[in-house]
Amino acid sequence: MKLEGIDPKHQSLYCVLTVAEIQGYRIRLHFDGYSECYDFWSNADSPFVFPVGWCEKNGKTLEPPKGLSQNEGFNWPNYLRNTKSAAAPKCLFVSQPATSVTPTAFRVGMKLEAVDKKNTYLICVATVADTLGDKILIHFDGWENNYDYWCDINSPCIHPVGWCQENGHTLSPPYWKESETFCWETYLTDNKSSAVPARAFKPRPPYYFEKDMVLEVVDPRNPILIRAARIVDVDSNRIKIHFEGWSSEYDFWEDDDSMDIHPPNWCVRTSHWLQPPLSPSDLVTDSNQTGCPTPGCKGIGHIKGAKFTGHHSSFGCPYSTMNLNKETPLLDRLGSTRSEEGSLTPNKSKTDSVSNSPEGLKPLNIDDRRFKKFRDEKSSEQSATASSAGDLYTGIHQSVFQTSSIPNPTNDLPLCWEQHSKLLPGVDKLQTQDVSKWTINEVANFIHTLPGCESHGNKFVDEQIDGEAFLLLNQSDIVKILNIKLGPALKIFNSILIFKNVET
């Protein structure tokens, strides 16, 4: 069945979706034209899924399936006929008007201050980018839309202009300019915009969650599963989740209004699998076992999403040490890479913390892709100081073909594939964007073409590493997981670096 829905990774986008799987009261949704890796799970009554034709009726822009252009004029009747599919009946959807039944003071384009949900110790300059009933889409000024999110108009994550100054918190302005020099009055004037009226903000109180309460929660590392869980900490409108029987290293914070938390017996009532607490015997590893070696893991799911239903090694395990801290194990669906290497550490005193959460005391590890717009503007101004083509050629050649070379790439440095692909034997005609589409065998064949790596291709087959997984490997993975010696590992890893630094 076909429907329309909001992409949870790019929440400003309305997309064409297909129901790929049903589990109880949850559905797995597939982006038409894209890999199954990007499928996501949703409750059937989610306010972010809509019947066919909803976007057109409500003045929203529907992103067509991959391979179709918006200029061609996407047409649902023709698409359903060409794909021999049916539209999901309207009666299955929760009624969701595009505008609030009760008028609110929130308008598209108005400014406010909002919490960054990926870094909850930050409060940033934001704009109302869209409205959906009593929900608004938050967009952080100067950031990419990867960080946009929907929230209720009574969310505790949004504040009126001037709230940070009045309450002694640090406001993060656009482009990471100095907070001390940022002035709301000047900013509003320069952008010809207005602030959301202070009277519009009526934050709800926290829900009545308490420590040691039990519940059922979707596993964020393996969202096909719902596990028995317990609340181990509460911080205002957030709760810390612990899966019963698992190590505390898998604990995580969740908003108290998340659609992924459910009361006890919810799975029974909706005919959904519930993963019971682990027993001590589940954590004992058998040296003779042939399945996943991670204690407690039963081989269900895969770090790369629904493309694989199971795994047998640490490489594919969502709970293995090598994958545990990978916030984004996949390349971005829309073509960009969500790097986990980006890190900014502003000079910030302890008294500048914007949250009482324990996370507020952690050093800032902020994905710097949200500053890409500003960075691109600066890089164009500094292009005159870039390295010469000859130096770049030499550096790449040494990086790939000399095992003694220590890789030290510049993440902001664009590499032109047409000029440098000839340095990789056997792939001189390869288009960079095709690397992520390689099959497992194509990855193995590429490894065979690298000098000194001819005998290692089969290891990539054994670990089921296709193009998407290949681009996510780091040097440690290649050495420790694939058991490849340092010399060949450097050649393989530095080839990956060249692929990832090419402008697509």
N, C-alpha and C positions, 0 to 999 in steps of 0.2 A: 504493500500500500504506500502511496505517496502522500506527502504533507509538506508544510512549510514550518520552519523553526529557526530559532536563534542559535548561532554557533557559540558554544560556551567558552571557546578560546578567543573569539573575536566577537564580543557581544553586541557590536554595532551592526552586525551583518545578519540578514534574514536569508535563509538558504533553502534550496530544494532538497528534501530528505526522503529516505525510504525506510520503512520499518524492516529491519534485518533479523530481529529476534525478539521473542517475548518471554519474559520470565516473571510469572506472577503479575503484579501490577506495574512492572517496569518494562520498558521497551528499549531495545538497542537501535539507534538511529544511524543511518549511513548517508554520508554526503555523496550525492550522485556525481559520478565521474572521478571520484577520488579513491585512494586505497582504503581497505578495511581498517588499516591502522588508526585512522582518524574517527572511527565510529565512537559514539558515546552513549551512555545509558541515561535514561530520563524516566521520571515517574509519569505514568499515563495521564495524570491530571496536572501536569506542569503548565504554568501560565506562559511558557515560552515555546509551545508548539501550537500550530494553527492549521485549520483546514485549507485545502487547495483554494486559491483565490483570495485568501484573507489579505495579503499584502496589497494587491491591486485595489480591493475594496476600501482599504484604510489608508491609502496614500503612502505605503512603505515601498522601498526599493527591494525587489527580490533578486538575489544573486543567482544567475542561471547555473546549471550544471557545468562542470569543467568541459571545455571544448566548445561551448556555445557562448556567443557574444551578446551582451546586452543590446548592442546596436542592431542585432538581427531581430530583436523583438520576440522574447520568449513567450510562448503561447501554451497554456496548460492543456487545452483539449488536444492540440497537435502532439504535444510531448507524451501525454498518456497513451494516445493512439500509437505513436511510433515505438514506444517502449512496451506496448501491450500490457499495461499496468492499470490499476484502479486507484482512485482517490480514496483516502480514508474518510468514512462517513462523518459528517459534521456533528452528529449526535455524540461522538466519542470525545469531543473536546470541551474543556471548560470554557464557558462563555467569557471572553476577554475583550472588552471594548478598547479601541485604540486611545480613546480619551476618557478621563475620569468622569464618572456619573456625577460626582460632586465636584464642582469647579475648584481648582487649587491655584495657588499663586506661582507655581513653578511653570516656567516657559522655556522653550528651546532657545539657547543662546545666553541665558542668564548665568551669572557667575556665583560661585560659592566656595567653601572650603570642605575638603573631603579626605577621609582616611584612605591611604593606599592599602588595599586588602592583601597585596603580596608582601608588603613591608609595613605592618600595622603600627609601627612606631613613627610613621610619617603622616603628616597632614599637609595636603597640597592644594594649590590653586586649581580649580576645576570649573567645568562648564556643563550645564544641562544639555546633553547632545540629542536626546530623544525622550519621548514620553510614551507610556503604555499603561493605560488605566491609572491606577494609583502608584505606579512605579516610574522612576526616572533613570535615564542612562547617564552615568557619570563619565566624563572624559577629562583626563588630566591635561591641562594646557601644555603644549610642547612635547607631549609624549605620543607614541604610536597607539593605535587603537587596541593593541593587545591587552592593554591595562584597563580598558573600559569595563564597567560593570553596572548591572541593574540593581536598584535597591528601592525599597518602599519609601514613600515621602516622609514617613515617620521613623526612618532608620537612624540609629545612634551614630552612624558613620558619616553623616553630613552635618555641616554647621554653616551658619550665616557668615557673610563677609565680616571680618574683624573679630571673629570668635577666638582665634589663636592669641591675638594681641590682648584681648580682654582676660583671657584665662591663663596667661603666662606660658603658652606653648610656642614652639618654633614652627613657623609656616614655611613650607618648601615652595618657593616661587618657580615659575617656568624656567627651563634650561639651567636649573641649578645656579641661578644668580644668587648673590649674597642676600640673605634674608633681611639684613639690617637696612639695605637700600631699597627694598621693595615697598611700594606704596600703592594700596588698593585704589585710592582716588585717581592717581595718575594712570594706573593700569586700565581702569574702566574707561577713562577718557580716551586713552590712546587706542583702545580696541572698540570704541563706540558701542559699549555694552552696558548692561545694568546688572545690579546684584539681585539675587532672589530676596524678597522682603523678609526681614527677620521674623515677622509674624507667621510665615509659612512653616517654620520649623517647630514641630511638636514631637520630639523624640519619645518613642515608647520606652517603658521601663524594661529591664532585663526580665526574661522568663524565669520561672521559679525552678531552675535546675540547681541541684546541690551535689556536693562531693559524695561519691560512693553510690549514686543512683545508677541503675542498670538500664540499658537500652540496646537497640539494634541499629548498627551503623554500616553504611556502605564503605567498603575498604577503598580508600583513594588510590592505593597502589595497584589494585586489582578490582576495578569497579563492577565486575560481574558478580562479585561476592558481597554478601551482607554478613557481618560477624556479631557475635555476642560481645558486648562492650560495657565499659564502666566509666563513669566520670571521675577523674582523679584530681581535677582542679577547675575552679571557676574564676573568671576574671571579667567582671561586668557582663557584657553581652557575648562572651565567648566561653566555650567549655573545652577542656582538654580530655581527649578520648584515649582510653587504653583498651586494647583488645585482650579479652580474658585469656590467660595462659601464655601470651606473647611477651617478649622482652619489652621493657619501657622505651627502647630505642625506636620502636615503631609508634609511639604515642604522637598525637598531633592535635593542634588546636582547630576548632570548628566554630563557625558562627552559630548562635543559639537558635536562629531561624532557618538553618540549612534544610534543604529538601532531602538531604542524605541521612538524616537522623530520624529514627522511628521508635515508638514505644515497644516494650516487650510484647511478644506474640503478634507483632505486625506481619511477620513473614508467614506465620501459620494462617492468619486470616486472609492473606492475599496469595497463598499458594506459591510462595517464593522459598528457595533454599535458604536455610540459615546455617552458617558455619558455627559449630559449637566451640566452647572453650578448648584450648589445647590441654592435653593431659601431659604429665611428666614423660610418659613413654613416647609421646609424639615428638619430643625434643631430642630424643636419643638418635644419633646417626649411626647407621650400620655400614661398616666398611665394604660390605658386599652388595649394597644396594646399587641399583642401576639408574634410579630416578634422580630427581633434583636433590643435591646435597645440602640445601639450606634447611636447618632444623625447623620443623613445623610446617614446611611447605609440602603440599601434596601434588605439585606439578600442574596445578590449574592456572590458566591464564598465561600471559606473556608480557614482558616489559614493553613490547611493541604493539600492544593492544589486541584487538579482535582478529587480526590477520592470522594469528596462531591461537588455537584453543588451549594449548598446553606447552610445557617445556620440560627439558630433561637435564639442564645444566645451569650453572650459576649465571652464565651470560644472559639467558632468557628469563631468569627468575626475578620477579618484581621485589623480592625480599632479600636478595643477595647483597653482600657488602658492596660490591662494585656498582650496584644500581640503586642503593638505598638513598643516596643524596642527590640523585639525578631528578631535579624538579621537572625537567622537560626531556624525556627520553626520545622524543621524535623530532624530526625536522618540522618546521612550521608547515601547516597544510598549504598555505598560500605562497610558499616558495622561500621564505626567509628562515634563517636558523636562529632558534632561541638559545643563544649561548649561555652556558653556565659559568663561563670564565669571567664574565664582566663583573667587576667589583669596584665600588667607589667607597672610599672611607673619608667622609668629610671630617674636618677638624671640629669636633663637637664635644662640649663638656657634658658631664653627667647630669647637670641641672637642666640641660636642654631636652631631656627625654619628653616625648609627647604621649607616653602611655605608662601606666603602672604595671603593665604586663611584664612578666619575666623577659619577654622578647625585647622589651625596650632597653635592656641592659646589654644586649648582644651587639657585637660590631656590625656595622652596616654591610650587607652583602647584596648589592642592588644590581639587578640586570640592567646593564647600561644601554640596551637596545632602546629603552624609552627616551634616551637622549639623542637618538640617531639623527633626528632632523637638525638639531643644533650642531652636532658633530660634523655632519655633511657640509653645513654652511661654513664651518671653520676650516674644514679640510680643503675646500676650494680656494680659500684665501691663502693657505699655506702650501699650495701645490708647487710653488716655485722652489721650495726647499726640499722637495722630494729627492730620493736617491736616483742616480742616473740609470738608464736602461741597462748599461753594461754591468753595473754593480748588482742590479736586481737579477740579471741573467746568471751571473756567477754565484750569487747566493742561493738561488733555487737549485742550480746544478749540484752544488756541494751538498745541499740539504738532502737531495734524493740519492745521489750516487756515491757519497763518501760517508762511511759508517762512523767516522770520527767526528763528523759535523754535529754540533749541538743545535737543535732546532730553536730558533728564536724569532718566530714570525711576528710581524706587526699586524694586529687584528684589523686595523683601520686601512691597511694597504691594499688597494684593488689590484688584482693580478689579471692580466688579459689572457684568456685561454688560447686565443688564436696565435699569440706570440710564444707561449711557453708550453703548449701541449706536446710539442715535438720533443721535449726533454723526457717524456715518458714513453719508452719504446712500446709500440703496438697499439697506442691509443691516440695517434696523431689526428684522427678524424672524429674523435669523441666530442660530443657537446656536453658541457659540464652539468647541465640540468638533468641529463640522462643518468648520471651516476646513482642518484637516489632510486632510480627505477630498475637497477640491475637485479637480476635473479641471483640466487646463491651460486649457481654455476658460473655466471658472468663475473662475480667477485673473485671466485677461485681462478678463473682464467686470467684475470688482471694480475693477480698475485704471481702467477706463473711467468708473466712478462717482465717482472722486476728482477734485475741482476742479483743473484744470490738467494732469491726467494722461491726458486722453482719447486722446491720440495714442500712448501708450506701451504699450497692451495687447498689440499684436502682437509686441513684443520678448519678452514672456514666453512667447508661443506659439513663437517661433523658438528659444528656449533650452529648451523643454520643461519649464517650471517649473510644477509642480502645487502643490497646497496644502501638502504636506509640505516641498517645496523652498522654497516661498514663505516659510514661517515661519522658515527657516534663513538667509535673506538678512540681511546687514548693510549699513550705509550704503555702505561701500566697494564691495561687490559691485554694488550698484545703479548706482553712478556709473561704476565702472571696467569692469565686465563687460557691463552692459546699456547703457552709454553714455547714461545719463539725466542731465540737468543737475541741479545741486544742489537747486534749488527743488522740482521734482517728486519728486526722490529722497527729500528729507526728509519729504514728505507720505506717500510709500509706506512708508518705513522706520518712521515714527512710528505708522502704522496697524498695522504688524507688532508694534511694542512694546505697543500696547494689547491686541492679541490674546493675546500671550504672557504678559501680566500679569493676565489674567482668571483667577480661580479656577474651575476646571472641576469 
